[in-house]
Amino acid sequence: MFLRMSDRDVVIAGGGETAAQKARLLLKTDARITFLAPDLDPELRALVEEGRATWINDRITPQSFENAQLTFIGTGSPGADACLHALAMEARTLVNVVDQPELCEANTPSLVDRDPLVVAIGSEGAAPVLARQIKTHLEQVLEPRLGDLVALGGRLRPAVAQAVHKDKRRAFWRWVYADAPRRLFARGAEREAAELIKSAIARGSAPDDGENGSVALCPVGANDADLMTLRAVQRLQECDLVICSEKEFMPILELARRDADRVVVGRDIGTEGWLLSDQRKLALDRYAAGERVVWLVARRDAERAALGLPEDVERVPAVRV
């Protein structure tokens, strides 16, 4: 869950290192921070002195949490944290108690921060070490300057909406974030990347934006979505249409782009009794219209399904074996 924290009150109960960790996270937002603690460590005192947070060291009651949209509790004492949790719950605030997941209504995920791009990894408190391991992996995958590219893209969205036809915008942004502009940003050539994007906007399309789409033929040998290959997942996330040749493959559709069209043979109206040739015709029609098609077929039918498809059809192993 991502919360908009502008003009919102957040309470941090605690005055030591645990509270400081939560404060560092919140300082990246526009939230109003209040510390509840009899004393504060030097880092938190400095925040108060700089006017970046307020401090209340009076007796804590439910009213102390009354206006908070979010509360973090981390005094370093499990017993004190549990007591403060009970007071906060009386005030009906959303609560996170550090290292006590059973007392949390809100869990703090591990974050990969490429502001304004943020990736959150959570395990509902069940496996924080695993979440951190995944975070470490993603830190290596997502280049440090990626956030700057995302910020530039955000500033240019109105210009793209005005200059690039709506049918070409998805391809345009796919090019920005997966092609030359991203590679240029990754190696530090921000100005060159920006000029390249602006030239494409002026032209009204991404470079080499062809009229035809693509077809990815995915032979499926198992129905488990968690066994899908990375390449198959990528194609499903990019597609405009996914054709599912058998109802048993429907769990895999959870991985497809949410606004992609879906045709499930034998389930959708008009598809009962559809042959591979009927499915192929649909795939070719949408391909000719410039759309990206993913066709999930049984492995036993893959060779017959490929007959008559364009030469540039991509054979994508769907399931790891």
C-alpha positions in Angstrom: 0.0 0.0 0.0 1.3 3.5 -0.9 -0.1 6.4 1.1 -0.1 10.0 0.1 1.3 11.7 3.2 1.0 15.4 2.2 -0.7 17.3 5.0 -1.0 14.1 7.1 0.1 13.6 10.7 2.3 10.7 11.7 3.2 9.7 15.3 6.4 7.9 16.2 6.3 6.6 19.7 9.9 6.1 20.8 13.1 8.2 21.0 15.9 5.9 20.1 17.4 4.3 17.0 14.3 2.3 16.1 12.3 5.5 16.1 15.1 7.2 14.0 14.8 4.5 11.4 11.1 5.3 10.9 11.8 9.0 10.9 14.4 8.6 8.1 11.7 6.9 6.0 9.1 9.5 6.7 11.4 12.4 6.0 11.2 11.5 2.3 7.5 12.4 2.4 5.6 15.6 3.4 4.1 14.1 6.5 4.0 16.1 9.8 6.0 14.0 12.3 5.5 14.0 16.0 7.6 12.0 18.5 6.1 10.7 21.7 9.0 9.9 24.1 10.4 11.1 27.5 13.7 11.7 25.8 15.1 11.8 22.2 18.5 10.7 20.9 20.7 13.5 19.3 19.5 12.7 15.8 15.9 13.1 16.6 16.5 16.2 18.8 18.2 17.8 15.8 15.1 17.2 13.7 12.9 18.9 16.3 15.3 21.8 16.6 15.3 22.2 12.8 11.5 22.3 12.8 11.2 19.1 10.8 9.3 17.3 13.6 7.6 18.1 16.9 8.2 16.4 20.3 5.7 15.6 23.0 7.1 14.3 26.3 4.0 14.4 28.4 2.0 11.5 29.7 0.8 9.4 26.7 -2.9 8.8 26.4 -5.2 7.8 23.5 -5.6 11.5 22.7 -1.9 11.5 21.9 -2.7 9.5 18.8 -6.0 11.2 18.0 -5.1 13.0 14.8 -2.6 10.5 13.4 -3.3 8.8 10.1 -0.3 6.5 10.8 1.5 5.5 14.0 4.9 3.7 14.4 5.7 2.3 17.9 9.3 1.4 18.6 10.5 2.1 22.1 12.9 -0.8 22.3 10.7 -2.4 25.0 8.2 -5.1 23.9 6.1 -4.6 27.0 6.0 -0.8 26.6 5.2 -1.2 22.9 2.3 -3.4 23.6 0.8 -0.9 26.1 1.2 1.9 23.6 -0.4 -0.2 20.9 -3.5 -0.5 23.1 -3.7 3.3 23.5 -3.2 3.9 19.8 -5.9 1.4 18.9 -8.4 3.3 21.1 -7.7 6.3 18.9 -8.4 4.2 15.8 -5.1 5.0 14.1 -3.3 2.7 11.7 -0.5 1.1 13.7 2.9 -0.5 13.0 4.6 -2.0 16.1 8.3 -2.7 15.2 9.2 -6.4 15.4 5.8 -7.4 16.6 3.9 -8.4 13.4 0.9 -9.7 15.4 0.3 -6.1 16.6 0.6 -4.5 13.1 -2.3 -3.2 11.1 0.3 -1.7 8.7 3.6 -3.5 7.7 6.6 -1.6 6.6 8.1 -3.2 3.5 11.7 -3.3 2.4 12.1 -0.5 -0.2 14.1 -0.1 -3.3 14.1 3.6 -3.7 14.6 5.2 -7.2 12.5 8.2 -6.4 9.9 8.7 -7.8 10.0 4.9 -8.6 9.7 2.9 -5.5 9.6 -0.9 -5.2 8.1 -2.3 -2.0 8.8 -5.9 -0.9 6.7 -7.2 2.0 6.1 -10.6 3.6 3.5 -9.5 6.2 6.2 -9.8 8.8 6.7 -13.5 8.1 10.1 -13.4 6.4 11.9 -10.0 6.7 15.3 -11.5 6.0 14.0 -12.9 2.7 12.5 -9.5 1.8 15.9 -7.9 2.4 17.6 -10.5 0.2 15.1 -9.7 -2.6 15.8 -6.0 -2.0 19.5 -6.5 -2.4 18.9 -8.3 -5.7 16.6 -5.5 -7.1 19.2 -2.9 -6.0 21.6 -4.5 -8.4 19.0 -4.9 -11.2 17.6 -1.3 -11.1 20.3 1.1 -12.1 20.9 4.1 -9.8 19.8 6.7 -12.3 16.5 5.0 -13.2 14.6 7.4 -10.9 15.8 10.4 -12.9 14.5 8.8 -16.1 11.1 8.2 -14.5 11.0 11.8 -13.2 11.8 13.0 -16.8 9.1 10.8 -18.2 6.6 12.2 -15.7 7.4 15.7 -16.7 7.0 14.8 -20.4 3.7 12.9 -20.1 1.6 16.0 -21.0 3.7 16.6 -24.2 3.4 12.9 -25.1 -0.3 12.9 -24.6 -0.6 15.8 -27.0 1.9 14.8 -29.7 1.7 11.0 -29.7 -1.5 9.2 -30.8 -3.1 7.2 -28.1 -2.6 4.0 -30.1 1.1 4.5 -30.1 1.7 5.7 -26.6 2.2 2.3 -25.0 4.9 1.5 -27.6 6.4 4.9 -27.0 6.8 4.5 -23.3 8.0 0.9 -23.8 10.8 2.3 -25.9 11.6 5.0 -23.3 12.0 2.5 -20.5 13.4 -0.5 -22.3 15.4 0.9 -25.2 17.9 3.6 -26.0 16.8 6.3 -23.5 17.2 4.0 -20.5 20.6 2.7 -21.7 21.8 6.3 -22.1 20.6 7.3 -18.6 22.2 4.2 -17.2 25.6 5.3 -18.4 25.2 8.9 -17.4 24.2 10.5 -20.7 21.1 12.1 -19.4 21.1 15.1 -21.8 21.5 12.9 -24.8 18.6 10.7 -23.6 16.4 13.7 -23.0 17.1 15.0 -26.5 16.3 11.6 -28.0 13.0 11.4 -26.2 12.0 15.0 -27.2 12.9 14.3 -30.8 10.6 11.2 -30.7 7.8 13.3 -29.2 8.2 15.9 -32.0 8.0 13.0 -34.5 4.9 11.6 -32.8 6.2 8.1 -32.3 9.1 6.0 -31.0 11.9 5.3 -33.5 11.2 2.3 -35.8 7.6 2.2 -34.6 6.3 -0.3 -37.2 2.7 -0.8 -38.2 2.7 -4.6 -37.4 2.5 -6.1 -34.0 3.9 -9.3 -32.7 2.9 -12.9 -31.8 4.4 -14.8 -29.0 3.5 -18.5 -29.1 3.8 -20.1 -25.7 3.6 -23.9 -25.5 2.3 -24.7 -22.0 3.1 -28.0 -20.3 1.9 -27.2 -16.8 -0.8 -24.8 -15.4 1.2 -23.4 -12.5 1.7 -19.7 -12.8 4.7 -19.7 -10.5 6.6 -21.9 -12.9 6.3 -19.5 -15.9 9.6 -18.4 -17.4 10.7 -14.8 -17.1 10.4 -14.3 -20.8 6.9 -15.6 -20.9 5.9 -13.3 -18.0 7.5 -10.3 -19.8 5.4 -11.0 -22.9 2.2 -11.4 -20.9 2.9 -8.0 -19.2 3.4 -6.3 -22.6 0.6 -7.9 -24.6 -2.6 -6.4 -25.9 -4.4 -9.8 -26.3 -3.8 -13.1 -24.7 -5.4 -16.2 -26.3 -5.8 -19.1 -23.9 -6.5 -22.3 -25.9 -7.7 -24.3 -22.8 -9.6 -23.3 -19.7 -7.1 -25.2 -17.6 -4.5 -22.5 -18.5 -6.6 -19.7 -16.8 -4.4 -19.4 -13.7 -1.6 -18.1 -16.0 -3.8 -15.2 -17.0 -3.2 -13.7 -13.6 0.3 -12.7 -14.9 -1.1 -10.8 -17.9 -1.4 -7.0 -18.2 -4.6 -6.1 -16.4 -6.1 -4.2 -19.3 -5.1 -6.7 -22.0 -8.0 -8.4 -23.8 -8.4 -12.1 -22.9 -10.0 -14.9 -24.9 -10.4 -18.2 -23.2 -11.5 -20.9 -25.7 -14.4 -22.9 -24.4 -15.4 -20.3 -21.8 -16.0 -17.1 -23.6 -19.2 -16.6 -25.6 -18.7 -17.8 -29.2 -15.5 -19.7 -28.6 -17.0 -23.1 -27.9 -15.6 -25.6 -30.4 -12.9 -23.2 -31.7 -10.2 -24.9 -33.6 -6.5 -23.9 -33.7 -7.3 -22.3 -37.0 -9.9 -20.0 -35.4 -7.5 -19.0 -32.8 -4.8 -18.4 -35.4 -7.1 -16.1 -37.4 -7.8 -14.0 -34.3 -4.1 -13.8 -33.6 -3.3 -12.8 -37.2 -6.0 -10.2 -37.3 -4.8 -8.5 -34.1 -1.2 -8.8 -35.3 -2.1 -7.0 -38.5 -3.7 -4.3 -36.4 -0.3 -3.6 -34.8 -1.1 -5.4 -31.5 1.0 -7.7 -29.4 -0.5 -11.1 -29.0 0.4 -13.9 -26.6 -1.0 -17.3 -27.6 -1.0 -20.0 -24.8 -1.4 -23.4 -26.4 -0.9 -26.9 -25.1 2.6 -28.2 -25.8 1.3 -31.0 -27.9 -0.4 -28.5 -30.3 2.5 -26.0 -30.6 3.7 -27.2 -34.0 0.3 -27.2 -35.6 -0.5 -23.8 -34.0 2.6 -22.3 -35.6 1.6 -23.2 -39.1 0.6 -20.0 -41.0 2.0 -17.6 -38.4 4.3 -14.8 -39.6 8.0 -15.6 -39.8 8.8 -13.2 -36.9 6.6 -15.2 -34.5 8.5 -15.7 -31.2 8.5 -19.2 -29.7 8.5 -18.5 -25.9 9.0 -21.4 -23.5 6.1 -20.8 -21.1 6.9 -23.1 -18.2 10.2 -24.0 -16.6 10.9 -27.7 -16.7 
